[in-house]
Amino acid sequence: MSRPHARLRLACALTFAGIATLLGVAPAAATPATPPAGTLVPLVDCVQDAPLGAVTARTVVLGYRSTASAPVAIPAGSGGNDLTSGAADRGQPTSFGPGEHHGVWLLTVDAAAEPDLAWRLGDGVAAFAGAPACTAATSVTLSVPDRVSAGGTVPVCATVARMLLAAPDTGTVAFSLDGAAPLTAPVSPSGVARAELPVAAAGAHTVTATYQPAQGSSLLASSGTAAFTATAATPSSPLAVAADSVVTGSSSVLVTVSRAVAQGTATVDVMTADGSARAGADYTAVATTLTLADGQASATVRVPLGVRPAGSPAATFFVLLQRSSAAVATASATVTLPAVPANGPTAASAATSRVGGGADGPSASSALPAGDPTATGTGTLTNAGQDLAFLLGGVLLTGGGIAGILGLVRAAALRGPRP
């Protein structure tokens, strides 16, 4: 290249560099994104080799553990998320959530060509060589609620899995809360173990679940952890029971169980008990369980009442609260059944009339029978005969009067003026 051409190329390069600087688009050196030291730890779950003729295909199952409180993003091939040799970007994940995660990445390589391959994540490196075989490796995924109330229990569920194979159906899982003595539960045929752990104090807690294979099994032990927060228990409001008033003719009475503060869930058994009123005759016995959900201030139950005979005196029975999950302020309520009036006076004794002159004149009983006119008895027949005689006499008198009036009219017509 001649000297003039070299000078021209240099001038052009300097010109372009100056323009780029003025426009603010000068290229900057890429800096790898790295999380704080120890935040991310790469995990090799298992390795499975499969000879394919002269080549051995190595399948690697990988995971990671993150102590960050939020997801961390690291680009593939940036120096903080790549393979130690060969291509840096082989499809590895680039976003890493909090906690421990297994089986998030499956990689297949040539075992002979890359025998020392490893995954570099953050400031940690996980080598593929020496990892357990996928036919024996297990993993534990632990599930717990985010928040529970202190003083109760926390339900925990551990799922045991094998990489690339079905879940184990034998063995046990030991659950431990904050490193305390473990509680052991068997693994079900679907690889699940459950337990209820008591939580005494409020605050942050960690549950550890460790899978222990059955004796003689070729499987490997594994463990998982999960965190939750226990909140201070809210004092429950005491329960009270009250019954509505009962009036004559009521077919039932409403009983109400209530509380002043509707916080938390409360359950209580409601039962009736005899007083002077008897179950099966005066009322129907009731025995039930009421549940007041969080936010519910009251619940009711209806007690059927029987039909009490005339003349029954006032009677009482009781409604009791038993086996309550909350404190009880009023444990019983009294139900009072009013007296039932007796029948009033009979018509025979009440239906009388006076005949004759003034107030001091003689009186006589009504001619109407007090009971059934067809009933047997001397008095009834005598009264019936008198009534029949009076009826016939009235008819005769009425008939005679009508005949007399007709006669007078006819006579007057015959006595008309003569010519």
MOFEN-V567059 format. One record per pair of residues at least 12 apart in sequence whose C-alpha atoms are under 10 Angstrom apart, sorted by the first residue. I is the first residue (numbers start at 0). J is the second residue. Records with the same first field share a line. If there is no record, write none. Layout:
BEGIN
I = J + J
END
This chain:
BEGIN
29 = 77
30 = 77 + 78
31 = 73 + 74 + 75 + 76 + 77 + 78 + 79 + 80
32 = 71 + 72 + 73 + 74 + 77 + 78 + 79 + 80 + 121
33 = 71 + 72 + 73 + 74 + 77 + 78 + 79 + 80 + 120 + 121 + 122
34 = 67 + 71 + 72 + 73 + 79 + 120 + 121 + 122
35 = 66 + 67 + 121 + 122
36 = 121 + 122 + 123
37 = 64 + 65 + 66 + 67 + 121 + 122 + 123
38 = 64 + 65 + 66 + 67 + 68 + 71 + 97 + 120 + 121 + 122 + 123
39 = 63 + 64 + 65 + 66 + 67 + 71 + 95 + 96 + 97 + 98 + 99 + 120 + 121 + 122 + 123
40 = 62 + 63 + 64 + 65 + 66 + 99 + 119 + 120 + 121 + 122 + 123 + 124 + 125
41 = 61 + 62 + 63 + 64 + 65 + 80 + 99 + 100 + 117 + 118 + 119 + 120 + 121 + 122 + 123 + 124 + 125 + 126
42 = 60 + 61 + 62 + 63 + 64 + 99 + 100 + 101 + 102 + 103 + 118 + 120 + 123 + 124 + 125 + 126 + 127 + 130
43 = 59 + 60 + 61 + 62 + 63 + 101 + 102 + 104 + 117 + 118 + 124 + 125 + 126 + 127 + 128 + 129 + 130 + 131
44 = 59 + 60 + 61 + 62 + 63 + 100 + 101 + 102 + 103 + 104 + 105 + 127 + 130 + 131 + 132 + 133 + 136 + 137 + 138 + 161 + 162
45 = 58 + 59 + 60 + 61 + 62 + 102 + 105 + 127 + 128 + 129 + 130 + 131 + 132 + 133 + 134 + 135 + 136 + 137 + 161 + 162 + 163
46 = 58 + 59 + 60 + 61 + 105 + 106 + 107 + 127 + 128 + 129 + 130 + 131 + 132 + 133 + 134 + 135 + 136 + 162
47 = 59 + 60 + 107 + 130 + 131 + 132 + 133 + 134 + 162 + 163
48 = 107 + 108 + 109 + 110 + 132 + 133
49 = 110
50 = 109 + 110
53 = 111
54 = 109 + 110 + 111 + 112
55 = 108 + 109 + 110 + 111 + 112
56 = 107 + 108 + 109 + 110 + 111
57 = 106 + 107 + 108 + 109 + 110 + 111 + 113 + 114 + 127
58 = 105 + 106 + 107 + 108 + 109 + 110 + 127 + 132 + 133
59 = 102 + 104 + 105 + 106 + 107 + 108 + 127 + 128 + 130 + 132 + 133 + 162
60 = 101 + 102 + 103 + 104 + 105 + 106 + 107 + 127 + 130 + 133 + 162 + 163
61 = 91 + 100 + 101 + 102 + 103 + 104 + 105 + 106 + 118 + 125 + 127
62 = 92 + 95 + 99 + 100 + 101 + 102 + 103 + 104 + 105
63 = 95 + 96 + 97 + 98 + 99 + 100 + 101 + 102 + 103 + 104 + 120 + 125
64 = 95 + 96 + 97 + 98 + 99 + 100 + 101
65 = 95 + 96 + 97 + 98 + 99 + 100
66 = 96 + 97 + 98 + 99
67 = 95 + 96 + 97 + 98
68 = 96 + 97 + 98
69 = 95 + 96 + 97 + 98
70 = 94 + 95 + 96 + 97 + 98
71 = 93 + 94 + 95 + 96 + 97
72 = 92 + 93 + 94 + 95 + 96
73 = 92 + 93 + 94 + 95 + 120 + 121
74 = 88 + 91 + 92 + 93 + 94
75 = 87 + 88 + 89 + 90 + 91 + 92 + 93 + 94 + 120
76 = 88 + 89 + 90 + 91 + 93 + 119
78 = 119 + 120 + 121 + 122
79 = 118 + 119 + 120 + 121 + 122 + 123 + 124
80 = 92 + 93 + 118 + 119 + 120 + 121 + 122 + 123 + 124
81 = 117 + 118 + 119 + 120 + 121 + 124
82 = 116 + 117 + 118 + 119 + 120 + 124 + 125 + 126
83 = 115 + 116 + 117 + 118 + 119 + 124 + 125 + 126
84 = 113 + 115 + 116 + 117 + 118
85 = 113 + 116
87 = 118 + 119
89 = 106 + 107
90 = 104 + 105 + 106
91 = 103 + 104 + 105 + 106 + 118
92 = 104
93 = 120
98 = 223 + 224 + 225 + 226
99 = 140 + 141 + 223 + 224 + 225
100 = 138 + 139 + 140 + 223
101 = 137 + 138 + 139 + 140 + 162
102 = 138 + 161 + 162 + 163
110 = 127 + 128
113 = 127
114 = 126 + 127 + 128
115 = 127 + 128
116 = 128
131 = 218 + 219
132 = 162 + 218 + 219
133 = 161 + 162 + 163 + 164 + 218 + 219
134 = 161 + 162 + 163 + 164 + 165 + 217 + 218 + 219
135 = 161 + 162 + 164 + 216 + 217 + 218 + 219 + 220
136 = 160 + 161 + 162 + 163 + 164 + 217 + 218 + 219 + 220 + 221
137 = 159 + 160 + 161 + 162 + 164 + 166 + 167 + 210 + 211 + 212 + 218 + 219 + 220 + 221 + 222
138 = 157 + 158 + 159 + 160 + 161 + 162 + 166 + 209 + 210 + 219 + 220 + 221 + 222 + 223
139 = 156 + 157 + 158 + 159 + 160 + 161 + 172 + 190 + 191 + 207 + 208 + 209 + 210 + 220 + 221 + 222 + 223 + 224
140 = 156 + 157 + 158 + 159 + 160 + 191 + 208 + 221 + 222 + 223 + 224 + 225
141 = 155 + 156 + 157 + 158 + 159 + 174 + 191 + 192 + 193 + 206 + 207 + 208 + 209 + 222 + 223 + 224 + 225 + 226
142 = 154 + 155 + 156 + 157 + 158 + 193 + 206 + 208 + 223 + 224 + 225 + 226 + 227
143 = 155 + 156 + 157 + 205 + 206 + 224 + 225 + 226 + 227
144 = 156 + 225 + 226 + 227 + 228 + 229
145 = 225 + 226 + 227 + 228 + 229
146 = 202 + 203 + 226 + 227 + 228 + 229 + 230
147 = 198 + 201 + 202 + 227 + 228 + 229 + 230 + 231 + 232
148 = 198 + 199 + 200 + 201 + 202 + 228 + 229 + 230 + 231 + 232 + 233
149 = 197 + 198 + 199 + 200 + 201 + 202 + 228 + 229 + 230 + 231 + 232 + 233
150 = 197 + 198 + 199 + 200 + 201 + 229 + 230 + 231 + 232
151 = 195 + 196 + 197 + 198 + 199 + 200 + 229 + 232
152 = 194 + 195 + 196 + 197 + 198 + 199 + 229
153 = 176 + 194 + 195 + 196 + 197 + 198 + 206 + 227 + 229
154 = 193 + 194 + 195 + 196 + 197
155 = 174 + 192 + 193 + 194 + 195 + 196 + 206 + 207 + 208 + 225
156 = 172 + 174 + 191 + 192 + 193 + 194 + 195 + 208
157 = 172 + 173 + 174 + 184 + 186 + 190 + 191 + 192 + 193 + 194 + 207 + 208 + 209 + 210 + 222 + 223 + 224
158 = 172 + 186 + 187 + 189 + 190 + 191 + 192 + 193 + 208 + 210 + 223
159 = 171 + 172 + 186 + 187 + 189 + 190 + 191 + 192 + 208 + 209 + 210 + 220 + 221 + 222 + 223
160 = 189 + 190 + 191 + 210 + 221
161 = 190 + 218 + 219
165 = 189 + 190
166 = 186 + 187 + 188 + 189 + 190 + 191
167 = 186 + 187 + 188 + 189 + 190 + 191 + 212 + 213 + 218
168 = 185 + 186 + 187 + 188 + 189 + 190 + 191 + 212 + 213
169 = 185 + 186 + 187 + 188 + 189 + 190 + 191 + 211 + 212 + 213 + 214 + 216
170 = 184 + 185 + 186 + 187 + 190 + 192 + 210 + 211 + 212 + 213 + 214 + 216 + 218 + 220
171 = 183 + 184 + 185 + 186 + 187 + 190 + 191 + 192 + 208 + 209 + 210 + 211 + 212 + 213
172 = 184 + 185 + 186 + 191 + 192 + 193 + 194 + 207 + 208 + 209 + 210 + 211 + 212 + 220 + 221 + 222
173 = 185 + 192 + 193 + 194 + 207 + 208 + 209 + 210 + 211 + 222
174 = 192 + 193 + 194 + 195 + 196 + 206 + 207 + 208 + 209 + 210 + 222 + 223 + 224
175 = 196 + 205 + 206 + 207 + 208 + 209 + 224
176 = 196 + 197 + 198 + 204 + 205 + 206 + 207 + 208 + 224 + 225 + 226
177 = 203 + 204 + 205 + 206 + 207 + 226
178 = 204 + 205 + 206 + 207
179 = 206 + 207
181 = 196 + 206 + 207 + 208 + 209
182 = 194 + 195 + 196 + 208
183 = 208 + 209 + 210 + 211
184 = 210
185 = 210 + 211
186 = 210 + 211 + 212 + 213
192 = 208 + 210
198 = 229
199 = 229 + 231
200 = 228 + 229 + 230 + 231 + 232
201 = 228 + 229 + 230 + 231 + 232
202 = 227 + 228 + 229 + 230 + 231
203 = 226 + 227 + 228 + 229 + 230
204 = 225 + 226 + 227 + 228 + 229
205 = 224 + 225 + 226 + 227 + 228
206 = 223 + 224 + 225 + 226 + 227
207 = 222 + 223 + 224 + 225 + 226
208 = 221 + 222 + 223 + 224 + 225
209 = 221 + 222 + 223 + 224
210 = 222 + 223
232 = 263
233 = 262 + 263
234 = 260 + 262 + 263 + 325 + 326
235 = 258 + 259 + 260 + 261 + 262 + 263 + 264 + 265 + 324 + 325 + 326 + 327
236 = 257 + 258 + 259 + 260 + 261 + 262 + 263 + 265 + 296 + 325 + 326 + 327 + 328
237 = 257 + 258 + 259 + 260 + 265 + 323 + 324 + 325 + 326 + 327 + 328 + 329
238 = 256 + 257 + 258 + 259 + 260 + 265 + 266 + 267 + 296 + 297 + 320 + 323 + 324 + 325 + 326 + 327 + 328 + 329 + 330
239 = 255 + 256 + 257 + 258 + 259 + 297 + 320 + 326 + 327 + 328 + 329 + 330 + 331 + 332
240 = 254 + 255 + 256 + 257 + 258 + 269 + 297 + 298 + 299 + 318 + 319 + 320 + 327 + 328 + 329 + 330 + 331 + 332 + 333
241 = 253 + 254 + 255 + 256 + 257 + 299 + 318 + 319 + 329 + 330 + 331 + 332 + 333 + 334
242 = 254 + 255 + 256 + 299 + 300 + 301 + 302 + 317 + 318 + 331 + 332 + 333 + 334 + 335
243 = 255 + 332 + 333 + 334 + 335
244 = 333 + 334 + 335 + 336 + 337
245 = 304 + 334 + 335 + 336 + 337
246 = 335 + 336 + 337 + 338
247 = 306 + 307 + 336 + 337 + 338 + 339 + 340
248 = 304 + 305 + 306 + 307 + 336 + 337 + 339
249 = 303 + 304 + 305 + 306 + 336 + 337
250 = 282 + 302 + 303 + 304 + 305 + 306
251 = 282 + 283 + 301 + 302 + 303 + 304 + 305
252 = 282 + 300 + 301 + 302 + 303 + 304 + 334 + 335 + 336
253 = 299 + 300 + 301 + 302 + 303 + 334
254 = 269 + 298 + 299 + 300 + 301 + 302 + 318 + 332 + 334
255 = 297 + 298 + 299 + 300 + 301 + 332
256 = 269 + 289 + 290 + 291 + 296 + 297 + 298 + 299 + 300 + 320 + 329 + 330
257 = 291 + 295 + 296 + 297 + 298 + 299 + 329
258 = 291 + 295 + 296 + 297 + 298 + 325 + 326 + 327 + 328
259 = 296 + 297
260 = 293 + 294 + 295 + 296 + 297
261 = 291 + 292 + 293 + 294 + 295 + 296 + 297
262 = 291 + 292 + 293 + 294 + 295 + 296
263 = 291 + 292 + 293 + 294 + 295 + 325
264 = 290 + 291 + 292 + 293 + 294 + 295 + 324 + 325
265 = 289 + 290 + 291 + 292 + 293 + 295 + 323 + 324 + 325 + 326
266 = 288 + 289 + 290 + 291 + 292 + 321 + 322 + 323 + 324 + 325
267 = 287 + 288 + 289 + 290 + 291 + 319 + 320 + 321 + 322 + 323 + 324 + 325 + 326 + 327
268 = 286 + 287 + 288 + 289 + 290 + 319 + 320 + 321 + 322 + 323 + 324
269 = 285 + 286 + 287 + 288 + 289 + 299 + 300 + 318 + 319 + 320 + 321 + 322 + 323 + 330 + 331
270 = 284 + 285 + 286 + 287 + 288 + 317 + 318 + 319 + 320 + 321 + 331
271 = 283 + 284 + 285 + 286 + 287 + 302 + 316 + 317 + 318 + 319 + 320 + 331 + 332 + 333 + 334
272 = 284 + 285 + 286 + 315 + 316 + 317 + 318 + 319 + 331 + 333
273 = 314 + 315 + 316 + 317 + 318
274 = 314 + 315 + 316 + 317 + 333 + 334 + 335
275 = 312 + 313 + 314 + 315 + 316 + 317 + 335 + 336
276 = 312 + 313 + 314 + 315 + 316 + 317 + 334 + 335 + 336
277 = 305 + 314 + 315 + 316
278 = 304 + 305 + 316
279 = 304 + 305
280 = 304 + 305 + 306 + 307
281 = 303 + 304 + 305 + 306 + 307 + 308 + 314 + 315 + 316 + 336
282 = 302 + 303 + 304 + 305 + 306 + 307 + 316 + 336
283 = 302 + 303 + 304 + 305
284 = 302 + 303 + 304 + 316 + 318
285 = 300 + 301 + 302 + 303 + 318
286 = 300 + 302 + 318 + 319
287 = 300
288 = 300 + 320 + 321 + 322 + 323
289 = 320 + 323
290 = 323 + 324
302 = 318
304 = 336
306 = 339
307 = 336 + 337 + 338 + 339
308 = 338 + 339 + 340 + 341
309 = 338 + 339 + 340 + 341 + 342
310 = 338 + 339 + 340 + 341 + 342
311 = 336 + 337 + 338 + 339 + 340 + 341
312 = 336 + 337 + 338 + 339 + 340 + 341
313 = 335 + 336 + 337 + 338 + 339
314 = 334 + 335 + 336 + 337 + 338
315 = 333 + 334 + 335 + 336 + 337
316 = 332 + 333 + 334 + 335 + 336
317 = 331 + 332 + 333 + 334 + 335
318 = 330 + 331 + 332 + 333 + 334
319 = 331 + 332 + 333
320 = 332
345 = 369 + 370
346 = 368 + 369 + 370
347 = 364 + 365 + 367 + 368 + 369 + 370
348 = 369
349 = 369
350 = 364 + 365 + 367 + 369
351 = 363 + 364 + 365 + 366 + 367
352 = 364 + 365 + 366
353 = 365
364 = 382
365 = 382
366 = 381 + 382 + 383 + 384 + 385 + 386 + 389
367 = 379 + 382 + 383 + 386
368 = 380 + 382 + 383 + 386
END
